[in-house]
Amino acid sequence: MKKLTVDIKNHEYDVHIGTNAYELFKTEYAALLESADRIAVIADEHVATVHLPLLQEALQLTGQEIEVKTVPAGESCKTSAVY
């Protein structure tokens, strides 16, 4: 698995790339997920079609409430009005 660290103004986060990325929910991100009241997923409709079922299955193991919002695909939909 590869890790890309994204550094933006006043914030840094990791993006994990690989077929077993969801396994990190059980290890590296377990404490964070356990401390959450619920989990929200925002995905565009194209990405959701391909990846959402697997993501939901992996997150079900956390026992947390999962809320999903699917938005239209495309750059024009990346606005606060859509979200």
C-alpha positions in Angstrom: 0.0 0.0 0.0 1.2 3.5 -0.8 0.6 6.6 1.3 0.4 10.2 -0.1 0.6 13.0 2.5 -1.4 16.0 1.3 -0.3 19.3 2.9 -2.7 22.2 2.5 -2.9 25.5 4.3 -3.0 24.8 8.0 -3.8 21.1 7.5 -2.2 17.9 6.5 -3.8 14.5 5.9 -2.8 11.1 4.4 -4.3 9.4 1.4 -3.8 5.6 1.3 -3.7 3.9 -2.1 -4.0 0.2 -2.5 -6.4 -2.7 -2.5 -6.3 -3.2 1.2 -6.8 0.4 2.2 -10.0 -0.4 4.1 -8.1 -2.7 6.4 -6.7 0.5 8.1 -10.1 1.0 9.7 -9.2 -1.9 12.0 -5.8 -0.7 12.8 -4.5 2.8 12.1 -7.9 4.5 12.2 -9.7 2.3 14.8 -9.4 4.7 17.7 -10.6 7.6 15.6 -13.6 5.7 14.3 -14.5 4.4 17.7 -14.6 8.0 19.1 -17.0 9.1 16.4 -20.8 9.4 17.1 -21.4 8.7 13.4 -19.6 8.5 10.1 -20.5 10.6 7.0 -19.5 9.7 3.5 -19.9 12.2 0.6 -19.3 10.7 -2.9 -20.1 11.6 -6.4 -22.4 9.3 -8.2 -19.7 7.7 -10.4 -17.4 7.0 -7.5 -20.2 5.7 -5.3 -21.3 3.2 -8.0 -17.8 1.7 -8.0 -16.6 2.0 -4.4 -19.5 2.7 -2.0 -20.6 -0.9 -1.4 -17.1 -2.0 -0.4 -16.6 1.1 1.8 -20.0 0.7 3.5 -19.2 -3.0 4.2 -15.8 -2.1 5.7 -17.4 0.7 7.9 -20.2 -1.6 9.1 -17.6 -3.3 11.2 -17.1 -0.2 13.3 -20.6 -0.4 14.6 -21.1 3.3 14.0 -24.0 5.0 12.3 -23.1 5.7 8.7 -24.7 8.5 6.7 -24.2 8.6 2.9 -24.8 11.6 0.6 -24.3 11.0 -3.1 -23.9 14.1 -5.2 -23.8 14.5 -9.0 -20.5 13.9 -10.7 -18.3 16.7 -12.1 -16.4 19.7 -11.1 -19.4 22.0 -11.4 -21.1 20.1 -8.5 -18.2 20.8 -6.1 -19.9 23.7 -4.4 -21.4 24.3 -1.0 -24.9 24.6 -2.6 -24.6 20.9 -3.7 -23.3 19.7 -0.4 
